[in-house]
């Protein structure tokens, strides 16, 4: 079962390959990226990128996660859908620090939402961000997602409890 490749005006959203591992480790391992993501460690351990990429075929085949490398000619970040069952998925993304402020997260997320609703038949997509990362919230707002609430001190990242801000969108709201 081949994993899909998606296209936007500037980006290719494609399956990760093991060749991406060094760049993935470099970009995701930046303190600023790890600080504002839920599961990315800092420093990013050797071999972890290869291990993560190796899970993608099974994740897709078993409809657990749909991972995409964000590529503008080179790897710039990652985006995906974590399937939660009952046609609901959580969207997560990050973009490497050198690529911040270029609209890549919004462009990639818009296409992944299209994929989720049109190709995967999802009913709902939600996302969340650490309250100290308002740029991620602006992405969700640009996508037309609705603010659904804040879970106070929902996660401990390193030595700090952080609030998670949730947004969501239903299929019938998408594209309006």
N, CA and C of each residue as an Amber inpcrd file, in Angstrom:
protein
   528
   0.8440000  -1.1720000   0.0000000   0.0000000   0.0000000   0.0000000
   0.8920000   1.2400000   0.0000000   0.8780000   1.9810000  -1.0920000
   1.7090000   3.1730000  -1.2020000   1.0970000   4.3340000  -0.4390000
   1.9410000   5.0120000   0.3270000   1.4860000   6.2030000   1.0320000
   1.3870000   7.3530000   0.0330000   0.4080000   8.2400000   0.2180000
   0.1910000   9.3080000  -0.7610000   1.2280000  10.4180000  -0.6710000
   1.3400000  11.1480000  -1.7600000   2.0830000  12.3990000  -1.8350000
   1.0720000  13.4710000  -2.2020000   1.1070000  14.5820000  -1.4840000
   0.1900000  15.6920000  -1.7050000   0.9930000  16.8910000  -2.2050000
   0.3550000  17.7570000  -2.9850000   1.0370000  18.9330000  -3.5410000
   0.2540000  20.1940000  -3.2160000   0.9800000  21.2720000  -2.9790000
   0.4170000  22.6100000  -2.8770000   1.1690000  23.4830000  -3.8670000
   0.8940000  24.7620000  -3.8660000   1.6060000  25.6510000  -4.7840000
   3.1180000  25.6110000  -4.5850000   3.5600000  25.5640000  -3.3290000
   4.9960000  25.6300000  -3.0530000   5.5800000  24.3550000  -2.4750000
   4.7300000  23.4680000  -1.9930000   5.2120000  22.3640000  -1.1770000
   4.8200000  21.0120000  -1.7320000   5.6410000  20.0310000  -1.4270000
   5.3040000  18.6290000  -1.6150000   5.2150000  18.0190000  -0.2260000
   4.1040000  17.3820000   0.0480000   3.9130000  16.6600000   1.3050000
   4.0360000  15.1900000   0.9500000   5.1320000  14.5950000   1.3590000
   5.4970000  13.2690000   0.8720000   5.8450000  12.3580000   2.0310000
   5.8930000  11.0540000   1.7480000   6.3580000  10.1420000   2.7950000
   7.8140000  10.4380000   3.1620000   8.1230000  10.3130000   4.4340000
   9.5110000  10.3970000   4.8680000  10.2610000   9.1790000   4.3480000
  11.5490000   9.3500000   4.0890000  12.4360000   8.2350000   3.7760000
  13.5930000   8.2600000   4.7780000  14.3090000   7.1690000   4.8640000
  15.4490000   7.1310000   5.7780000  16.5090000   8.1690000   5.4160000
  16.5380000   8.5930000   4.1460000  17.4790000   9.6470000   3.7490000
  17.1760000  10.9700000   4.4430000  15.9420000  11.1470000   4.9220000
  15.5530000  12.3730000   5.6210000  16.0490000  12.4180000   7.0630000
  16.4930000  11.2950000   7.5960000  16.7900000  11.2040000   9.0320000
  17.7890000  12.2500000   9.5230000  18.9270000  12.4790000   8.8730000
  19.8610000  13.4860000   9.4080000  19.2520000  14.8910000   9.4590000
  18.5450000  15.2680000   8.4080000  17.9150000  16.6010000   8.3820000
  16.7770000  16.6870000   9.3930000  16.0110000  15.6130000   9.5250000
  14.9480000  15.5570000  10.5190000  15.5240000  15.7610000  11.9160000
  16.5930000  15.0500000  12.2380000  17.2190000  15.1880000  13.5480000
  17.7020000  16.6220000  13.7650000  18.2890000  17.2130000  12.7360000
  18.7980000  18.5870000  12.8430000  17.6610000  19.5840000  13.0950000
  16.6100000  19.5260000  12.2720000  15.5200000  20.5050000  12.3810000
  14.6730000  20.2850000  13.6230000  14.2370000  19.0580000  13.8490000
  13.3710000  18.7720000  14.9970000  14.1350000  18.9110000  16.3040000
  15.4290000  18.7030000  16.2490000  16.2310000  18.7700000  17.4630000
  16.5460000  20.1640000  17.9430000  16.1780000  21.1810000  17.1640000
  16.3960000  22.5500000  17.6130000  15.6000000  22.8000000  18.8910000
  16.1990000  23.4620000  19.8340000  15.5380000  23.7430000  21.1190000
  14.1710000  24.3900000  20.9050000  14.0930000  25.3640000  19.9890000
  12.8500000  26.1190000  19.7730000  11.7270000  25.2360000  19.2390000
  12.0670000  24.2280000  18.4400000  11.0630000  23.2920000  17.9310000
  10.6440000  22.3330000  19.0370000  11.6060000  21.7310000  19.7070000
  11.2990000  20.7750000  20.7680000  10.5020000  21.4340000  21.8980000
  10.8070000  22.6790000  22.2110000  10.1300000  23.3900000  23.2940000
   8.6190000  23.4400000  23.0880000   8.1890000  23.6040000  21.8500000
   6.7760000  23.8350000  21.5690000   6.0620000  22.6490000  20.9430000
   6.6430000  21.4730000  21.0380000   5.9770000  20.2560000  20.5770000
   5.7990000  19.3310000  21.7750000   4.8370000  18.4390000  21.6600000
   4.4960000  17.6080000  22.8070000   5.4600000  16.4560000  23.0240000
   6.0220000  15.9070000  21.9490000   6.7910000  14.6680000  22.1060000
   8.2180000  14.7240000  21.5790000   8.6330000  15.8010000  20.9650000
   9.9980000  15.8570000  20.4130000  10.9900000  16.1490000  21.5350000
  12.0070000  15.2950000  21.6850000  12.9920000  15.5010000  22.7480000
  14.0730000  16.4970000  22.3360000  14.7680000  17.0220000  23.3150000
  15.9380000  17.8660000  23.0810000  16.9740000  17.5000000  24.1300000
  18.1770000  17.1590000  23.7550000  18.6080000  16.9930000  22.3650000
  17.9450000  15.7720000  21.7250000  17.8800000  15.8100000  20.4050000
  17.2560000  14.7320000  19.6490000  18.2720000  13.5940000  19.5300000
  17.9830000  12.4210000  20.0760000  18.9900000  11.3560000  20.1340000
  19.3410000  10.7680000  18.7610000  20.5760000  10.3730000  18.6190000
  20.9960000   9.6580000  17.4140000  20.1570000   8.3980000  17.2550000
  19.7300000   8.1280000  16.0390000  18.9610000   6.9270000  15.7350000
  17.4600000   7.0870000  15.9180000  17.0200000   8.1160000  16.6350000
  15.5790000   8.2820000  16.8940000  14.8130000   8.6200000  15.6240000
  15.3970000   9.4120000  14.7380000  14.7090000   9.7650000  13.4880000
  14.4960000   8.5170000  12.6370000  15.5140000   7.6840000  12.5320000
  15.3860000   6.4480000  11.7670000  14.3150000   5.5350000  12.3600000
  14.2920000   5.4310000  13.6860000  13.2780000   4.5920000  14.3530000
  11.8720000   5.1170000  14.0780000  11.6980000   6.4230000  14.1670000
  10.3850000   7.0310000  13.9440000   9.9280000   6.8110000  12.5060000
  10.8120000   7.0850000  11.5500000  10.4710000   6.9100000  10.1330000
  10.1040000   5.4530000   9.8530000  10.7770000   4.5220000  10.4870000
  10.5180000   3.0930000  10.2590000   9.1140000   2.6660000  10.6870000
   8.4280000   3.4710000  11.4910000   7.0650000   3.1300000  11.9270000
   5.9960000   3.5600000  10.9280000   6.3290000   4.3900000   9.9710000
   5.3340000   5.0550000   9.1260000   4.5430000   4.1130000   8.2230000
   5.1940000   3.1250000   7.6290000   4.4540000   2.2050000   6.7480000
   3.3670000   1.4660000   7.5270000   3.7220000   0.9210000   8.6790000
   2.7250000   0.2110000   9.4930000   1.6470000   1.1640000   9.9960000
   2.0440000   2.3620000  10.4120000   1.0540000   3.3500000  10.8700000
   0.0240000   3.6360000   9.7840000   0.4870000   3.8040000   8.5500000
  -0.4240000   4.0950000   7.4440000  -1.2900000   2.8750000   7.1200000
  -0.6590000   1.7260000   7.0060000  -1.3740000   0.4970000   6.6600000
  -2.4750000   0.1870000   7.6780000  -2.2030000   0.4560000   8.9430000
  -3.1670000   0.1820000  10.0090000  -4.0250000   1.3940000  10.3560000
  -3.9190000   2.4470000   9.5460000  -4.7170000   3.6720000   9.6890000
  -4.6090000   4.2740000  11.0980000  -3.3690000   4.2790000  11.6120000
  -3.1170000   4.9150000  12.9100000  -2.6930000   6.3580000  12.7300000
  -1.7130000   6.5670000  11.8620000  -1.1470000   7.8980000  11.6290000
  -0.8280000   8.0480000  10.1490000  -0.9940000   9.2520000   9.6490000
  -0.6170000   9.5870000   8.2770000   0.4370000  10.6860000   8.3890000
   1.7010000  10.3180000   8.1950000   2.8300000  11.2400000   8.3440000
   3.2480000  11.7890000   6.9860000   3.5860000  13.0760000   6.9520000
   4.0740000  13.6980000   5.7230000   5.2900000  14.5640000   6.0360000
   6.3190000  14.4380000   5.2040000   7.4310000  15.3710000   5.2220000
   6.9920000  16.6130000   4.4670000   7.2410000  17.7920000   5.0350000
   6.9850000  19.0510000   4.3380000   8.2610000  19.4010000   3.6010000
   8.1560000  19.5020000   2.2750000   9.3380000  19.6350000   1.4160000
   9.1280000  20.7970000   0.4500000  10.0690000  21.7410000   0.4380000
  10.0400000  22.8340000  -0.5410000  11.2250000  22.7200000  -1.4970000
  11.7010000  21.5130000  -1.6960000  12.9460000  21.2320000  -2.4070000
  13.9370000  20.6090000  -1.4460000  13.6760000  20.8230000  -0.1650000
  14.4190000  20.2000000   0.9360000  13.4270000  20.0090000   2.0810000
  13.7460000  19.1210000   2.9900000  12.8920000  18.8950000   4.1420000
  12.8560000  20.1470000   5.0080000  11.6380000  20.6440000   5.3100000
  11.4970000  21.8270000   6.1540000  10.6820000  21.5530000   7.4180000
   9.9800000  20.4060000   7.4830000   9.1670000  20.1180000   8.6560000
   8.3710000  18.8490000   8.4820000   7.3750000  18.7000000   9.3460000
   6.5580000  17.5000000   9.3720000   5.1190000  17.8720000   9.6980000
   4.1890000  17.1060000   9.1460000   2.7710000  17.2840000   9.4440000
   2.1090000  15.9250000   9.3510000   1.0490000  15.7460000  10.1100000
   0.3660000  14.4690000  10.0380000  -0.9730000  14.4750000  10.7200000
  -1.6710000  13.3820000  10.5160000  -2.9500000  13.1270000  11.1550000
  -2.8150000  11.8890000  12.0260000  -3.2230000  12.0050000  13.2740000
  -3.2620000  10.8790000  14.2020000  -4.7190000  10.4590000  14.2890000
  -5.0000000   9.2800000  13.7860000  -6.3840000   8.8100000  13.7370000
  -6.8460000   8.4180000  15.1350000  -7.9990000   8.9450000  15.5260000
  -8.5460000   8.7140000  16.8590000  -9.7690000   7.8040000  16.8300000
 -10.1760000   7.3360000  15.6520000 -11.3570000   6.4920000  15.5380000
 -12.6020000   7.3160000  15.2870000 -13.6600000   6.6580000  14.8330000
 -14.9380000   7.3180000  14.5600000 -14.7930000   8.5250000  13.6350000
 -13.8870000   8.4240000  12.6360000 -13.6680000   9.4680000  11.6240000
 -13.2030000  10.7860000  12.2400000 -12.4030000  10.6830000  13.2870000
 -11.8360000  11.8510000  13.9700000 -10.3170000  11.7100000  13.9620000
  -9.6330000  12.8260000  13.7180000  -8.1710000  12.8030000  13.7300000
  -7.6270000  14.0690000  14.3710000  -6.4570000  13.9290000  14.9610000
  -5.7150000  15.0620000  15.4980000  -4.6250000  15.4140000  14.4990000
  -4.5200000  16.7030000  14.1730000  -3.4660000  17.1610000  13.2680000
  -2.3290000  17.7370000  14.1010000  -1.1040000  17.3710000  13.7390000
   0.0740000  17.9170000  14.3900000   1.0910000  18.3200000  13.3390000
   1.8820000  19.3290000  13.6400000   2.8680000  19.8210000  12.6770000
   3.9710000  20.5660000  13.4010000   5.0990000  20.6530000  12.7350000
   6.1810000  21.5420000  13.1340000   6.9660000  21.9220000  11.8740000
   7.5880000  23.0720000  11.9230000   8.4290000  23.5680000  10.8350000
   9.7600000  23.9770000  11.4530000  10.8610000  23.6560000  10.7700000
  12.1900000  24.0140000  11.2640000  12.3630000  25.5200000  11.3760000
  13.1340000  25.9390000  12.3640000  13.3240000  27.3570000  12.6760000
  13.7180000  28.1950000  11.4530000  14.6180000  27.7280000  10.5740000
  14.9850000  28.5760000   9.4290000  13.8090000  28.8830000   8.4840000
  12.7060000  28.1580000   8.6360000  11.5640000  28.2900000   7.7300000
  10.3630000  28.9490000   8.3820000  10.5150000  29.4080000   9.6090000
   9.4180000  30.0770000  10.2960000   9.0410000  31.3650000   9.5670000
   7.7740000  31.7110000   9.6320000   7.2930000  32.9740000   9.0800000
   7.0650000  32.9680000   7.5850000   7.1140000  31.8240000   6.9420000
   6.9210000  31.7390000   5.4900000   5.5440000  31.1880000   5.1040000
   4.7160000  30.8710000   6.0860000   3.3900000  30.3400000   5.7970000
   3.3610000  28.8610000   5.4530000   4.4720000  28.1600000   5.6700000
   4.5300000  26.7390000   5.3140000   3.5640000  25.8980000   6.1420000
   3.4750000  26.1720000   7.4400000   2.5810000  25.3640000   8.2850000
   1.1310000  25.5310000   7.8370000   0.7210000  26.7500000   7.5520000
  -0.6570000  26.9900000   7.1120000  -0.9200000  26.3130000   5.7800000
  -0.0130000  26.4510000   4.8390000  -0.1910000  25.8510000   3.5140000
  -0.2510000  24.3250000   3.5950000   0.6550000  23.7470000   4.3680000
   0.6690000  22.2900000   4.5170000  -0.5830000  21.8110000   5.2530000
  -0.9690000  22.5030000   6.3030000  -2.1320000  22.0900000   7.0940000
  -3.4210000  22.1970000   6.2810000  -3.5290000  23.2000000   5.4500000
  -4.7250000  23.3310000   4.6040000  -4.8620000  22.1100000   3.6830000
  -3.7540000  21.6710000   3.1200000  -3.7960000  20.5080000   2.2300000
  -4.0370000  19.2170000   3.0050000  -3.4760000  19.0940000   4.1820000
  -3.7100000  17.8980000   4.9930000  -5.1630000  17.8530000   5.4590000
  -5.7550000  19.0030000   5.7410000  -7.1870000  19.0280000   6.0730000
  -8.0150000  18.5650000   4.8760000  -7.6770000  19.0350000   3.6870000
  -8.3850000  18.5930000   2.4880000  -8.2720000  17.0770000   2.3490000
  -7.0680000  16.5740000   2.4890000  -6.8140000  15.1390000   2.4130000
  -7.6540000  14.3950000   3.4590000  -7.6560000  14.8910000   4.6800000
  -8.3940000  14.2360000   5.7490000  -9.8890000  14.1660000   5.4720000
 -10.4560000  15.2790000   5.0370000 -11.8980000  15.3020000   4.7920000
 -12.2780000  14.6140000   3.4830000 -11.5530000  14.9020000   2.4030000
 -11.9410000  14.3750000   1.0910000 -11.4400000  12.9530000   0.8360000
 -10.2080000  12.6750000   1.1710000  -9.6250000  11.3700000   0.8450000
  -9.8170000  10.3330000   1.9530000  -9.7940000  10.7700000   3.2060000
  -9.9180000   9.8390000   4.3290000 -11.3400000   9.7810000   4.8840000
 -12.2100000  10.6820000   4.4410000 -13.5970000  10.6650000   4.8990000
 -13.7750000  11.0550000   6.3540000 -12.8840000  11.9000000   6.8680000
 -12.9990000  12.3090000   8.2660000 -14.2200000  13.1910000   8.4970000
 -14.7240000  13.1450000   9.7060000 -15.8260000  13.9990000  10.1390000
 -15.3050000  15.2140000  10.9000000 -14.1910000  15.0370000  11.6420000
 -13.6650000  16.0980000  12.5020000 -12.1450000  16.0120000  12.5400000
 -11.5080000  17.1760000  12.5160000 -10.0690000  17.2870000  12.7250000
  -9.8610000  18.3040000  13.8320000  -9.0200000  17.9550000  14.7940000
  -8.6890000  18.9080000  15.8530000  -7.1770000  19.0150000  15.9760000
  -6.7500000  20.0620000  16.6530000  -5.3310000  20.3020000  16.8830000
  -5.1960000  21.0580000  18.1940000  -4.0160000  21.0360000  18.7500000
  -3.7600000  21.8230000  19.9560000  -2.3510000  22.3650000  19.9110000
  -2.1300000  23.3890000  20.7200000  -0.7920000  23.9750000  20.7930000
  -0.5140000  24.4200000  22.2210000   0.7640000  24.4830000  22.5350000
   1.1900000  25.0080000  23.8270000   0.9110000  26.5010000  23.8430000
   0.3040000  26.9890000  24.9160000  -0.1190000  28.3920000  24.9650000
   1.0430000  29.3640000  24.7640000   2.2520000  28.9440000  25.0200000
   3.4070000  29.8270000  24.8120000   3.8120000  29.9170000  23.3340000
   3.0540000  29.2360000  22.4440000   3.3600000  29.2260000  21.0150000
   2.1740000  29.7730000  20.2100000   1.8690000  31.0570000  20.3460000
   0.6870000  31.6120000  19.6770000   0.7510000  31.5450000  18.1530000
   1.9470000  31.4290000  17.5730000   2.0420000  31.3170000  16.1090000
   1.3150000  30.0750000  15.6180000   1.3710000  28.9940000  16.3750000
   0.6590000  27.7800000  15.9900000  -0.8480000  28.0070000  16.0530000
  -1.3000000  28.7610000  17.0300000  -2.7140000  29.0990000  17.1230000
  -3.1810000  29.9310000  15.9410000  -2.3230000  30.8210000  15.4560000
  -2.6910000  31.6340000  14.2780000  -2.8660000  30.7550000  13.0460000
  -2.0680000  29.6960000  12.9350000  -2.2490000  28.7410000  11.8380000
  -3.6520000  28.1500000  11.9120000  -4.0440000  27.6980000  13.0790000
  -5.3600000  27.0740000  13.2500000  -6.4870000  28.0590000  12.9400000
  -6.3150000  29.2940000  13.3390000  -7.3220000  30.3160000  13.0430000
  -7.4200000  30.5660000  11.5380000  -6.2920000  30.6470000  10.8480000
  -6.2930000  30.8540000   9.3960000  -6.9810000  29.7150000   8.6620000
  -6.9590000  28.5280000   9.2500000  -7.5820000  27.3590000   8.6350000
  -9.0930000  27.3240000   8.8640000  -9.6040000  28.2640000   9.6410000
 -11.0320000  28.2980000   9.9280000 -11.4440000  27.3870000  11.0690000
 -10.4850000  26.9330000  11.8440000 -10.8100000  26.0780000  12.9890000
 -11.4300000  26.9270000  14.1000000 -12.2300000  26.2990000  14.9310000
 -12.9210000  26.9580000  16.0270000 -12.1910000  26.7030000  17.3400000
 -11.9900000  27.7600000  18.1110000 -11.3930000  27.6180000  19.4420000
 -12.3520000  26.8150000  20.3050000 -11.8570000  25.7490000  20.9100000
 -12.7140000  24.8520000  21.6850000 -12.4020000  24.8450000  23.1710000
 -11.2840000  25.4230000  23.5530000 -11.0050000  25.4890000  24.9780000
  -9.5310000  25.3560000  25.3070000  -9.2540000  25.5000000  26.5890000
  -7.8970000  25.4150000  27.1160000  -7.8920000  24.3900000  28.2350000
  -6.9540000  23.4870000  28.1790000  -6.7310000  22.5550000  29.2790000
  -5.5180000  23.0720000  30.0520000  -5.7920000  23.5900000  31.2330000
  -4.7520000  24.2330000  32.0370000  -3.7980000  23.1990000  32.6170000
  -2.5120000  23.5030000  32.4870000  -1.4400000  22.6430000  33.0030000
  -1.6630000  21.1860000  32.6090000  -2.0210000  20.9980000  31.3510000
  -2.3540000  19.6690000  30.8270000  -1.1270000  18.7960000  30.6090000
   0.0130000  19.4160000  30.3970000   1.2070000  18.6600000  30.0320000
   2.4120000  19.2400000  30.7480000   3.2840000  18.3630000  31.1620000
   4.5610000  18.8110000  31.7170000   5.6120000  18.6040000  30.6470000
   6.2020000  19.6820000  30.2190000   7.2970000  19.6410000  29.2450000
   8.5430000  20.1020000  29.9720000   9.4550000  19.1850000  30.1540000
  10.6540000  19.4150000  30.9280000  10.2420000  19.7900000  32.3470000
  10.5530000  20.9620000  32.8280000  10.2340000  21.2950000  34.2220000
   9.0790000  22.2770000  34.3500000   8.2320000  22.3490000  33.3390000
   7.1560000  23.3360000  33.3580000   5.8360000  22.6980000  32.9390000
   4.7860000  22.9980000  33.6720000   3.4490000  22.6040000  33.2560000
   2.9510000  23.6390000  32.2590000   2.3580000  23.1450000  31.1650000
   1.8990000  24.0680000  30.1330000   0.4180000  23.8500000  29.8410000
  -0.2080000  24.9470000  29.4370000  -1.6000000  24.8980000  29.0060000
  -1.6400000  24.4770000  27.5460000  -2.6290000  23.6510000  27.1860000
  -2.8600000  23.2820000  25.7970000  -4.1390000  23.9490000  25.3230000
  -4.0500000  24.6100000  24.1830000  -5.1780000  25.3160000  23.5880000
  -5.6820000  24.4730000  22.4160000  -6.9780000  24.1700000  22.4190000
  -7.5670000  23.2650000  21.4320000  -8.4220000  24.0140000  20.4200000
  -8.2810000  23.5860000  19.1610000  -9.0950000  24.0650000  18.0460000
  -9.6230000  22.8450000  17.3020000 -10.7580000  22.9920000  16.6400000
 -11.2970000  21.8940000  15.8490000 -12.1340000  22.4050000  14.6880000
 -12.3730000  21.5140000  13.7400000 -13.1950000  21.8390000  12.5860000
 -13.9230000  20.5630000  12.1410000 -15.1710000  20.7470000  11.7430000
 -15.9760000  19.6490000  11.2260000 -15.9830000  19.6990000   9.7140000
 -16.2490000  18.5530000   9.1080000 -16.2560000  18.4760000   7.6450000
 -17.1850000  19.5430000   7.0360000 -18.3610000  19.7140000   7.6060000
 -19.3110000  20.6740000   7.0160000 -18.8700000  22.1250000   7.1830000
 -17.9290000  22.3910000   8.0690000 -17.4060000  23.7520000   8.2440000
 -16.2230000  24.0280000   7.3420000 -15.5610000  22.9720000   6.9190000
 -14.3300000  23.1000000   6.1330000 -14.6390000  23.6920000   4.7530000
 -13.7960000  24.6090000   4.3310000 -13.9220000  25.1830000   2.9950000
 -14.9290000  26.3100000   2.8880000 -15.5130000  26.7300000   3.9990000
 -16.4760000  27.8420000   3.9500000 -15.7750000  29.1590000   3.9480000
